[in-house]
Amino acid sequence: MREFVEYIAKSIVDNPDDVTVEEVIGSRTTVYELRVAQSDLGKVIGKAGVTAKSIRVLLSAAAARQGKRAVLEILE
């Protein structure tokens, strides 16, 4: 899953080398913390948060296929 989020983020941004994804495993849910370059933050979030929402939907669907729950947090 971490690789999935990283792949999507690297496909969107101008500086793919600055993309990092950390996985925080909880009791029920896994949280993926996405960090990108400050200049790419707007591209990952998108207009009115549409791109971020789309990434979250894809992540949730992929996690559900494996019987898990996943949440994406975009950090500055």
Secondary structure, DSSP 8 states (H G I E B T S, - for coil): -HHHHHHHHHHH-S-GGG-EEEEEE-SSEEEEEEE--GGGHHHHH-GGGHHHHHHHHHHHHHHHHTT-EEEEEEE-
